[in-house]
Amino acid sequence: MQFFFEVLIGGLLAGVMYSLVALGFVLIYKASGVFNFAQGAMVFFAALTFVGLQQKFALPFWAAFTCTLAVMIVLGILTERIVLRQLVNQPQISLFMATIGLAFFLEGFAQLIWGTAVRPLDIGVTNEPIQWVMERFDILVVKMDVVAALVAGVLVGVLAVFFNRTRIGRALRAVADDHQAALAVGIPLKQIWAIVWSVAGFVALVAGLMWGARGGVQFALTFTALKALPVLILGGFESIAGAIVGGLIIGASEKLAEVYLGPHVGGGIEGWFAYVMALLFLLVRPEGLFGEKHIDRV
Amino acid sequence: MFYREAGQFKSSYAADQQLFPILQDRIGVLAFLAFAFVGVPLVASNYWYTAILIPLLVFSLAALGLNILTGYAGQLSLGSAAFMAVGAVAAYNFQLRVPGMPVLVSFLLGGFMAALVGMAFGLPSLRIKGFYLAVATLAAQFFIPWLLVKVDWFSNYSASGVITAQRIEILGYAFDTPMKKYLLVLLLVVVLALLAKNMVRSRIGRAWMAVRDMDVAAEVIGIRMLHTKLTAFAVSSFYCGVAGALYAFAYLGTVQPEDFNLDLSFRILFMVIIGGVGSILGSFLGAAFITLLPIFLDVLLTDMARGFNLNLTPGTTSMAQLVVFGVLIIFFLIVEPHGLARLWQITKEKLRLWPFPY
């Protein structure tokens, strides 16, 4: 039983990491209806830029963080200018494919600048089990994961306040609801999109730091970030709460499946279990746990 | 082109329904095919066959398959490489386990197996669409290669699922040189492409396009959703499966399921986007573009590096490739969403009027 809880907690905490990436997806989807496939690449790009800056110029944590954030904001604005603005009124699937292009660009560009080597990322938290939990409950909980979970919690709180209590947040929600109506009441659509992409860049940076601190900054990060997709499906594309809950479910079930189901089928099922689960889930509830039901009108 | 269809009157249904209704088009296509079948073998070297022509044709076929699904039926798929893997492994197993199985038949059976798997993974498309479906096909992309590695019966108990394709021998005649393989692949691709061209203008093709343009409306006018979507998945996977079999048998010889990864799926998707979504010709143009671009970039970058006295690592070129791919995708989506095929069409229309545009 102890082992079960250990796996479960490990899975839940890993799920939080998926949620961090999924949050970025949800933000952009909510505000612009764009399914941003490049979110994973943005995570990778942010993490690599952070580590690169930190190592090259020996910057302290906060300086590197600020610089990278600036880079991500510029990236967000450029994306809006160069890509999205040109594709207004195109079918959503075109926008989706454009973000695949963006993902390739970011992956290549980041590695062109900073090289392909795996870089360790140190944010001052070790990847060790927490002692007192070990002693009291005999359960192995990694410190890094707990920090990541806390960060995710804070992030969700900040985003919730941002969305619900600020002027920009209200504008974002208005845009998400109806582009034309938002334009009609005088909300500057282009600025709003630039802001959303910048915020998504910020979320990507935080997610990148967490992921990077866990396993080093490397290209495989982009694949791990893909796991955010089943999380989204489970949680629904439009819901921040969905991203969190979906992440927890996917993370926990994936780890449990690997440990309890894996040995029976030869192991390595972690690579696809999340996707197949999302697929089966879709058959039952196509709009996800917290998603909005779409009604097609002809 | 320089010619017009003026004066070519159709006096029978057969004439009206030909694949290429304009005489000059027919001549052009025949001339091109003659060049591909006779002219190319006269001039091409082994490097051309193995590095350019065979992969180009194989990828064309795969792109054609994805184009049927994405371009014609409007169902986005990110799992085409997985269906190629099914085709390759199935063809290998038919060759291995059924004595006296003709190679061509095993290619087709490989395609059919891929079609079955494709239909299974196409089932969710009845409930979901758009991005949701794209993510669902990712399940195929990750699950199938894993299965092919884990169940080692598929690869005849070789390490990590590596399969070594058997010799291609038809009626005692061995296709062992690159040239012969090229001709075989070319023949198959031409037949399947003509078949596809015929299919997309038939009843089923029209049903696909209706579903793509607006599925609710299509359903209202009496198109069977289940039937239409599943046939799209089946036909598309069939093409991908045959492409996978050819990839293993004629192109590489030795493949492992991991070769058919997400990256390959994306490359096929890019071929479709750059070539032209919803165009048979576009699949070929896109495949040519994506296959030739890395070779071209490689040469260009190496030359440039020599010119500027930089030393390039192989990593740099592959990263530059990623960047160029990404930029090109965005560029094409913005500037010409219908891809190279549309550019070709525009050129043709311009040339019709040339040199007297008024």
Interface residues (C-beta under 8 A of the other chain):
Chain A: F35 I82 V83 Q86 L87 Q90 Q92 I93 S94 F96 M97 A98 I100 G101 L102 A103 F104 F105 L106 E107 G108 F109 Q111 L112 G115 T116 F223 L226 L229 P230 L232 I233 F237 V265 G266 G268 I269 G271 W272 Y275 V276 A278 L279 L282 L283 P286 D296 R297 V298
Chain B: L76 L123 P124 R127 I128 G130 F131 Y132 A134 V135 A136 L138 A139 Q141 F142 F143 W146 K150 M214 D215 V216 A217 V220 L262 F266 L269 I273 G315 T316 M319 A320 Q321 L322 V323 V324 F325 G326 V327 L328 I329 I330 L333 I334 P337
